[in-house]
Amino acid sequence: AAVAWAPLAAHTAALYAQEKAAPHLAAAVALGADRAHLLRRHVLPGVLPPVVRHALLRVPAIALALASLGFLGLGTRAPAPEWGRMLSENMPYAERAPWAVLAPAAALAALG
């Protein structure tokens, strides 16, 4: 969260500047629309869907980065469940219990 917000903020700022310069927004201002109406009816429908799509497309990469940090032992502490730590802790048991390694790996693959 500390690193992943910057591209979304840049994308949001670019889309907001594009919407603010749109001719339909100037026409709505000329017709007497207030700020709340402009935001609700003109700016948010142009900005929110692309930013949500961008955020959803970034989720698998962020999950994989967090899992790799957990696999290396740099993730959260032991009581919290984490896919990367589950993979690294269950690697010695992969021959006897392959589902212990395949379950977190399949979850990461399904998310991707």
N, CA, C and O atoms as a DFTB+ gen file, in Angstrom:
448 C
 N C O
     1  1       0.823      -1.194       0.000
     2  2       0.000       0.000       0.000
     3  2       0.864       1.253       0.000
     4  3       0.477       2.277      -0.563
     5  1       2.033       1.175       0.630
     6  2       2.897       2.346       0.708
     7  2       3.529       2.680      -0.638
     8  3       3.888       3.832      -0.878
     9  1       3.670       1.701      -1.509
    10  2       4.328       1.915      -2.793
    11  2       3.347       1.867      -3.959
    12  3       3.545       2.553      -4.961
    13  1       2.306       1.076      -3.841
    14  2       1.426       0.804      -4.972
    15  2       0.461       1.941      -5.298
    16  3      -0.184       1.890      -6.346
    17  1       0.333       2.947      -4.466
    18  2      -0.647       4.000      -4.715
    19  2      -0.144       5.041      -5.715
    20  3      -0.959       5.733      -6.326
    21  1       1.158       5.173      -5.899
    22  2       1.701       6.242      -6.744
    23  2       1.258       6.148      -8.204
    24  3       0.836       7.167      -8.751
    25  1       1.325       4.983      -8.876
    26  2       0.831       4.938     -10.255
    27  2      -0.665       5.218     -10.367
    28  3      -1.122       5.811     -11.344
    29  1      -1.424       4.784      -9.356
    30  2      -2.862       5.069      -9.378
    31  2      -3.136       6.561      -9.201
    32  3      -4.044       7.107      -9.828
    33  1      -2.357       7.215      -8.355
    34  2      -2.526       8.656      -8.165
    35  2      -2.163       9.421      -9.433
    36  3      -2.847      10.379      -9.792
    37  1      -1.106       9.015     -10.109
    38  2      -0.721       9.679     -11.358
    39  2      -1.782       9.467     -12.435
    40  3      -2.102      10.386     -13.188
    41  1      -2.323       8.256     -12.504
    42  2      -3.375       7.965     -13.477
    43  2      -4.632       8.783     -13.173
    44  3      -5.263       9.324     -14.082
    45  1      -4.987       8.868     -11.899
    46  2      -6.156       9.652     -11.502
    47  2      -5.976      11.126     -11.834
    48  3      -6.900      11.770     -12.331
    49  1      -4.787      11.663     -11.562
    50  2      -4.532      13.078     -11.861
    51  2      -4.604      13.349     -13.359
    52  3      -5.134      14.379     -13.777
    53  1      -4.082      12.441     -14.164
    54  2      -4.135      12.628     -15.623
    55  2      -5.574      12.564     -16.138
    56  3      -5.972      13.364     -16.985
    57  1      -6.338      11.620     -15.630
    58  2      -7.734      11.521     -16.057
    59  2      -8.559      12.712     -15.593
    60  3      -9.446      13.178     -16.310
    61  1      -8.265      13.208     -14.384
    62  2      -8.983      14.380     -13.884
    63  2      -8.681      15.608     -14.740
    64  3      -9.583      16.382     -15.061
    65  1      -7.417      15.786     -15.106
    66  2      -7.057      16.922     -15.966
    67  2      -7.721      16.804     -17.328
    68  3      -8.146      17.804     -17.908
    69  1      -7.810      15.581     -17.836
    70  2      -8.469      15.364     -19.128
    71  2      -9.965      15.667     -19.034
    72  3     -10.525      16.303     -19.927
    73  1     -10.604      15.220     -17.971
    74  2     -12.035      15.485     -17.802
    75  2     -12.305      16.962     -17.554
    76  3     -13.310      17.498     -18.021
    77  1     -11.415      17.619     -16.822
    78  2     -11.603      19.033     -16.522
    79  2     -11.524      19.888     -17.785
    80  3     -12.154      20.942     -17.867
    81  1     -10.751      19.432     -18.766
    82  2     -10.611      20.178     -20.012
    83  2     -11.638      19.780     -21.067
    84  3     -11.621      20.317     -22.175
    85  1     -12.523      18.856     -20.743
    86  2     -13.499      18.377     -21.723
    87  2     -14.542      19.452     -22.031
    88  3     -14.927      20.216     -21.146
    89  1     -14.993      19.511     -23.265
    90  2     -15.973      20.537     -23.640
    91  2     -17.335      20.347     -22.975
    92  3     -18.039      21.329     -22.737
    93  1     -17.719      19.120     -22.674
    94  2     -19.021      18.921     -22.043
    95  2     -19.034      19.466     -20.621
    96  3     -20.095      19.837     -20.120
    97  1     -17.891      19.523     -19.965
    98  2     -17.818      20.110     -18.631
    99  2     -17.973      21.634     -18.713
   100  3     -18.644      22.236     -17.874
   101  1     -17.366      22.241     -19.702
   102  2     -17.521      23.688     -19.895
   103  2     -18.967      24.041     -20.235
   104  3     -19.478      25.077     -19.812
   105  1     -19.621      23.169     -21.004
   106  2     -21.019      23.411     -21.333
   107  2     -21.901      23.287     -20.095
   108  3     -22.849      24.055     -19.936
   109  1     -21.605      22.341     -19.226
   110  2     -22.387      22.190     -17.997
   111  2     -22.185      23.382     -17.075
   112  3     -23.128      23.818     -16.415
   113  1     -20.975      23.913     -17.020
   114  2     -20.718      25.113     -16.207
   115  2     -21.470      26.299     -16.787
   116  3     -22.019      27.110     -16.042
   117  1     -21.501      26.407     -18.120
   118  2     -22.213      27.504     -18.762
   119  2     -23.722      27.415     -18.520
   120  3     -24.407      28.437     -18.503
   121  1     -24.231      26.219     -18.336
   122  2     -25.653      26.042     -18.047
   123  2     -25.987      26.226     -16.579
   124  3     -27.158      26.181     -16.200
   125  1     -24.969      26.435     -15.742
   126  2     -25.213      26.743     -14.339
   127  2     -25.122      25.562     -13.390
   128  3     -25.709      25.603     -12.309
   129  1     -24.416      24.530     -13.754
   130  2     -24.281      23.369     -12.876
   131  2     -23.357      23.694     -11.709
   132  3     -22.345      24.372     -11.885
   133  1     -23.702      23.213     -10.523
   134  2     -22.843      23.460      -9.363
   135  2     -21.738      22.395      -9.290
   136  3     -21.713      21.454     -10.082
   137  1     -20.830      22.564      -8.327
   138  2     -19.656      21.677      -8.222
   139  2     -20.042      20.242      -7.923
   140  3     -19.440      19.314      -8.464
   141  1     -21.040      20.045      -7.066
   142  2     -21.453      18.686      -6.723
   143  2     -22.022      17.973      -7.943
   144  3     -21.746      16.792      -8.158
   145  1     -22.813      18.680      -8.741
   146  2     -23.369      18.086      -9.955
   147  2     -22.265      17.762     -10.952
   148  3     -22.282      16.697     -11.568
   149  1     -21.310      18.664     -11.118
   150  2     -20.194      18.421     -12.038
   151  2     -19.388      17.198     -11.614
   152  3     -19.020      16.366     -12.443
   153  1     -19.123      17.101     -10.330
   154  2     -18.352      15.970      -9.833
   155  2     -19.118      14.659      -9.994
   156  3     -18.568      13.663     -10.464
   157  1     -20.384      14.669      -9.601
   158  2     -21.181      13.444      -9.608
   159  2     -21.537      12.992     -11.026
   160  3     -21.497      11.795     -11.312
   161  1     -21.877      13.908     -11.904
   162  2     -22.393      13.533     -13.219
   163  2     -21.372      13.565     -14.350
   164  3     -21.578      12.929     -15.384
   165  1     -20.275      14.295     -14.169
   166  2     -19.347      14.464     -15.286
   167  2     -17.941      13.961     -14.974
   168  3     -17.346      13.254     -15.788
   169  1     -17.405      14.310     -13.817
   170  2     -16.011      13.980     -13.529
   171  2     -15.867      12.528     -13.058
   172  3     -15.059      11.781     -13.611
   173  1     -16.634      12.125     -12.053
   174  2     -16.485      10.766     -11.520
   175  2     -16.767       9.667     -12.542
   176  3     -16.024       8.686     -12.566
   177  1     -17.793       9.770     -13.386
   178  2     -17.986       8.710     -14.390
   179  2     -16.850       8.615     -15.406
   180  3     -16.655       7.563     -16.016
   181  1     -16.113       9.680     -15.591
   182  2     -14.984       9.635     -16.517
   183  2     -13.686       9.196     -15.870
   184  3     -12.780       8.726     -16.559
   185  1     -13.580       9.340     -14.557
   186  2     -12.335       9.041     -13.859
   187  2     -12.393       7.699     -13.125
   188  3     -11.436       6.926     -13.180
   189  1     -13.479       7.420     -12.455
   190  2     -13.553       6.266     -11.566
   191  2     -13.432       4.902     -12.268
   192  3     -12.648       4.076     -11.800
   193  1     -14.153       4.617     -13.353
   194  2     -14.021       3.281     -13.969
   195  2     -12.612       2.942     -14.467
   196  3     -12.158       1.823     -14.229
   197  1     -11.896       3.849     -15.147
   198  2     -10.529       3.485     -15.548
   199  2      -9.583       3.295     -14.366
   200  3      -8.696       2.444     -14.423
   201  1      -9.752       4.065     -13.308
   202  2      -8.878       3.917     -12.144
   203  2      -9.165       2.603     -11.426
   204  3      -8.236       1.949     -10.951
   205  1     -10.420       2.208     -11.337
   206  2     -10.760       0.922     -10.708
   207  2     -10.203      -0.232     -11.536
   208  3      -9.679      -1.194     -10.975
   209  1     -10.309      -0.151     -12.865
   210  2      -9.733      -1.194     -13.721
   211  2      -8.220      -1.268     -13.549
   212  3      -7.649      -2.356     -13.480
   213  1      -7.577      -0.111     -13.481
   214  2      -6.128      -0.068     -13.283
   215  2      -5.751      -0.703     -11.947
   216  3      -4.784      -1.461     -11.871
   217  1      -6.504      -0.399     -10.901
   218  2      -6.213      -0.967      -9.582
   219  2      -6.411      -2.480      -9.586
   220  3      -5.613      -3.210      -8.998
   221  1      -7.467      -2.954     -10.242
   222  2      -7.713      -4.401     -10.295
   223  2      -6.662      -5.130     -11.115
   224  3      -6.341      -6.281     -10.819
   225  1      -6.127      -4.488     -12.129
   226  2      -5.074      -5.121     -12.920
   227  2      -3.745      -5.166     -12.170
   228  3      -2.886      -5.988     -12.489
   229  1      -3.568      -4.304     -11.189
   230  2      -2.333      -4.291     -10.409
   231  2      -2.359      -5.279      -9.249
   232  3      -1.306      -5.573      -8.683
   233  1      -3.519      -5.799      -8.878
   234  2      -3.636      -6.694      -7.720
   235  2      -2.782      -7.955      -7.866
   236  3      -2.085      -8.298      -6.912
   237  1      -2.791      -8.676      -9.010
   238  2      -1.957      -9.882      -9.089
   239  2      -0.469      -9.609      -8.930
   240  3       0.230     -10.389      -8.284
   241  1       0.023      -8.537      -9.494
   242  2       1.445      -8.219      -9.372
   243  2       1.810      -7.887      -7.925
   244  3       2.872      -8.281      -7.441
   245  1       0.937      -7.170      -7.248
   246  2       1.194      -6.833      -5.850
   247  2       1.140      -8.090      -4.979
   248  3       1.960      -8.256      -4.076
   249  1       0.176      -8.973      -5.252
   250  2       0.081     -10.222      -4.487
   251  2       1.306     -11.090      -4.716
   252  3       1.807     -11.710      -3.777
   253  1       1.793     -11.145      -5.938
   254  2       2.990     -11.932      -6.225
   255  2       4.221     -11.325      -5.560
   256  3       5.081     -12.057      -5.069
   257  1       4.315     -10.014      -5.537
   258  2       5.440      -9.362      -4.853
   259  2       5.394      -9.640      -3.352
   260  3       6.426      -9.922      -2.743
   261  1       4.218      -9.563      -2.760
   262  2       4.096      -9.862      -1.331
   263  2       4.392     -11.329      -1.045
   264  3       5.016     -11.646      -0.032
   265  1       3.958     -12.221      -1.917
   266  2       4.242     -13.642      -1.724
   267  2       5.734     -13.924      -1.853
   268  3       6.274     -14.753      -1.120
   269  1       6.398     -13.247      -2.770
   270  2       7.841     -13.469      -2.902
   271  2       8.591     -12.937      -1.688
   272  3       9.569     -13.546      -1.255
   273  1       8.151     -11.818      -1.136
   274  2       8.771     -11.333       0.100
   275  2       8.532     -12.304       1.248
   276  3       9.432     -12.550       2.051
   277  1       7.331     -12.856       1.330
   278  2       7.038     -13.841       2.361
   279  2       7.839     -15.117       2.176
   280  3       8.259     -15.730       3.157
   281  1       8.059     -15.526       0.931
   282  2       8.855     -16.714       0.652
   283  2      10.301     -16.524       1.106
   284  3      10.940     -17.463       1.581
   285  1      10.806     -15.312       0.958
   286  2      12.173     -15.016       1.381
   287  2      12.286     -14.767       2.880
   288  3      13.392     -14.622       3.402
   289  1      11.157     -14.716       3.574
   290  2      11.179     -14.480       5.012
   291  2      11.113     -13.017       5.386
   292  3      11.364     -12.666       6.539
   293  1      10.786     -12.165       4.453
   294  2      10.720     -10.726       4.702
   295  2       9.291     -10.217       4.826
   296  3       9.062      -9.008       4.812
   297  1       8.334     -11.120       4.946
   298  2       6.921     -10.740       5.022
   299  2       6.475     -10.510       6.445
   300  3       7.264     -10.107       7.300
   301  1       5.211     -10.767       6.692
   302  2       4.636     -10.563       8.015
   303  2       5.110     -11.640       8.980
   304  3       5.706     -12.634       8.567
   305  1       4.847     -11.440      10.253
   306  2       5.274     -12.385      11.288
   307  2       4.458     -13.680      11.222
   308  3       3.464     -13.760      10.500
   309  1       4.877     -14.662      11.963
   310  2       4.376     -16.037      11.867
   311  2       2.872     -16.241      12.087
   312  3       2.312     -17.063      11.361
   313  1       2.176     -15.597      12.987
   314  2       0.755     -15.961      13.132
   315  2      -0.112     -15.581      11.932
   316  3      -1.148     -16.206      11.706
   317  1       0.282     -14.589      11.175
   318  2      -0.527     -14.151      10.035
   319  2      -0.327     -15.106       8.857
   320  3       0.812     -15.432       8.523
   321  1      -1.410     -15.562       8.220
   322  2      -1.262     -16.458       7.072
   323  2      -0.777     -15.686       5.847
   324  3      -1.265     -14.596       5.548
   325  1       0.180     -16.265       5.155
   326  2       0.736     -15.623       3.973
   327  2       1.149     -16.712       2.989
   328  3       1.772     -17.698       3.381
   329  1       0.808     -16.542       1.722
   330  2       1.058     -17.574       0.724
   331  2       2.545     -17.857       0.553
   332  3       2.941     -19.018       0.460
   333  1       3.364     -16.830       0.511
   334  2       4.796     -17.038       0.320
   335  2       5.425     -17.798       1.469
   336  3       6.232     -18.700       1.246
   337  1       5.070     -17.451       2.691
   338  2       5.607     -18.165       3.844
   339  2       5.095     -19.602       3.885
   340  3       5.827     -20.514       4.268
   341  1       3.836     -19.805       3.490
   342  2       3.294     -21.166       3.428
   343  2       4.082     -22.010       2.423
   344  3       4.353     -23.185       2.674
   345  1       4.444     -21.418       1.297
   346  2       5.247     -22.138       0.308
   347  2       6.621     -22.492       0.854
   348  3       7.075     -23.626       0.705
   349  1       7.287     -21.533       1.485
   350  2       8.643     -21.798       1.976
   351  2       8.643     -22.774       3.137
   352  3       9.553     -23.596       3.239
   353  1       7.650     -22.710       4.018
   354  2       7.596     -23.639       5.147
   355  2       7.242     -25.054       4.716
   356  3       7.662     -26.009       5.369
   357  1       6.490     -25.215       3.648
   358  2       6.047     -26.536       3.216
   359  2       6.927     -27.156       2.135
   360  3       6.647     -28.272       1.697
   361  1       7.967     -26.482       1.695
   362  2       8.854     -27.040       0.672
   363  2       9.506     -28.359       1.102
   364  3       9.613     -29.259       0.269
   365  1       9.951     -28.525       2.368
   366  2      10.544     -29.824       2.740
   367  2       9.552     -30.988       2.678
   368  3       9.965     -32.143       2.575
   369  1       8.263     -30.701       2.738
   370  2       7.236     -31.747       2.733
   371  2       6.590     -31.929       1.365
   372  3       5.539     -32.561       1.261
   373  1       7.191     -31.394       0.334
   374  2       6.580     -31.426      -0.999
   375  2       6.474     -32.836      -1.555
   376  3       5.547     -33.124      -2.312
   377  1       7.396     -33.724      -1.201
   378  2       7.332     -35.092      -1.719
   379  2       6.249     -35.900      -1.026
   380  3       5.562     -36.697      -1.664
   381  1       6.092     -35.698       0.284
   382  2       5.108     -36.480       1.035
   383  2       3.713     -35.871       0.982
   384  3       2.720     -36.599       0.984
   385  1       3.627     -34.551       0.936
   386  2       2.332     -33.866       0.925
   387  2       2.366     -32.750      -0.118
   388  3       2.523     -31.580       0.234
   389  1       2.221     -33.098      -1.387
   390  2       2.332     -32.062      -2.430
   391  2       1.216     -31.017      -2.370
   392  3       1.394     -29.901      -2.858
   393  1       0.072     -31.361      -1.780
   394  2      -1.026     -30.396      -1.690
   395  2      -0.660     -29.229      -0.787
   396  3      -1.222     -28.142      -0.927
   397  1       0.275     -29.434       0.139
   398  2       0.680     -28.342       1.032
   399  2       1.419     -27.251       0.260
   400  3       1.404     -26.089       0.667
   401  1       2.059     -27.608      -0.839
   402  2       2.746     -26.625      -1.677
   403  2       1.855     -26.194      -2.840
   404  3       1.880     -25.037      -3.259
   405  1       1.076     -27.131      -3.352
   406  2       0.250     -26.818      -4.516
   407  2      -0.916     -25.883      -4.185
   408  3      -1.342     -25.112      -5.044
   409  1      -1.435     -25.937      -2.969
   410  2      -2.574     -25.081      -2.623
   411  2      -2.217     -23.599      -2.669
   412  3      -2.926     -22.843      -3.334
   413  1      -1.148     -23.135      -1.993
   414  2      -0.819     -21.711      -2.117
   415  2      -0.341     -21.327      -3.514
   416  3      -0.598     -20.215      -3.976
   417  1       0.353     -22.244      -4.186
   418  2       0.800     -21.957      -5.557
   419  2      -0.389     -21.839      -6.507
   420  3      -0.405     -20.974      -7.383
   421  1      -1.376     -22.705      -6.336
   422  2      -2.584     -22.630      -7.168
   423  2      -3.388     -21.373      -6.864
   424  3      -3.978     -20.782      -7.769
   425  1      -3.417     -20.966      -5.617
   426  2      -4.131     -19.727      -5.255
   427  2      -3.455     -18.521      -5.903
   428  3      -4.137     -17.629      -6.406
   429  1      -2.134     -18.485      -5.897
   430  2      -1.422     -17.383      -6.565
   431  2      -1.654     -17.414      -8.066
   432  3      -1.853     -16.370      -8.686
   433  1      -1.629     -18.606      -8.654
   434  2      -1.866     -18.718     -10.088
   435  2      -3.297     -18.316     -10.449
   436  3      -3.523     -17.671     -11.473
   437  1      -4.253     -18.695      -9.616
   438  2      -5.650     -18.323      -9.882
   439  2      -5.852     -16.823      -9.757
   440  3      -6.620     -16.237     -10.519
   441  1      -5.179     -16.202      -8.815
   442  2      -5.284     -14.750      -8.672
   443  2      -4.662     -14.047      -9.866
   444  3      -5.162     -13.021     -10.328
   445  1      -3.568     -14.609     -10.358
   446  2      -2.898     -14.018     -11.525
   447  2      -3.714     -14.177     -12.765
   448  3      -3.300     -13.738     -13.838
